[in-house]
Amino acid sequence: MMRAYYDIVPEADGWAYVHEGLRSVCYPSHALAAEAARRHAEEGARLRRPFVLRQQDLTGRFRETGPAWQGWAPRHASEAVG
């Protein structure tokens, strides 16, 4: 089953999430952007696609921070995406 990815990305004025190539509005904090991504994913849950939140690290690679129920802390480096 395909997973839905939500990338939490920095903006000039805060943070946004990107899902399927579409960027959200800008939020003043990472936590608010992640919460908005989680809510958007839960609204789309009727599609029965698991979702994954990711954040770009300093090397430019996206790392999974996990689905909403796992919290927002980055996973161990061995489980990184890409």
N, C-alpha and C positions, 0 to 999 in steps of 0.2 A: 504494500500500500504506500502511495506517495505521501510524503510529509509536507506540510505547509511551513515555509520558513518566514520568519519575521526578523529582519536585521535591524538592530538598534544602532543608529548612526549619529555622529555629531553634526551639528549645524552651526552656523555662525552665531545664532542667538539661543542655542539650546540643543535639544535632541529630537530625533524623529524616528519612525520605524518605516521600513520598506518591505512591502509584501507584493510579490508577483510584479515587480518593477514599478509599483506605484508608491510614492512617498506620502507619508501622513503630514499633517500640520506639525509645526514646531512646538515642542513642549519645553518648559523651563528647566526640567531636570531629567536625568536618565530614568529615575524611578517612575515618573509620570509617563514617559514614553513607553517604558516596558509594561506598565499597567494598561495603557491604552491598547498596546499590541495584544496583550492577554485578553482583554475584553473583546477586541475585534475577532480574535481567534475563537473565543467561546461562542460568539454570535454565529460564526460560520461552522460551528461544531456539527450542525445538522448534516453537513457534507461528510461527516465521519472520517475526516482526515486529521491524524495527529499533528500537532504543531510543535515547532522548535523555535526558541528565541536564540538569536546569535548576536554577538558583539564583536566588532573589529578590534584586534589587538594592535600593538605598536608596530608589528611587522607587516600589517595590512591583511593578515589572514583572519577569517571569521571563525570564532570559537563558540560552540554551543554553551548557552547558559542554562539550557534545559526548558522543559515545559513549565507552565505556571506553578504547578503543584510542587515543583522541586525548588522553588525560590529563585533568586536572581544571582546567586554566587556562581562564578565560572567553575566548570567542571575541571577535573584533573587534566593536565596537558596531554596525556595519552589518548584522551577521548575527544580531542579537538577535531574540528571539521577542516577538510581541505588539505 
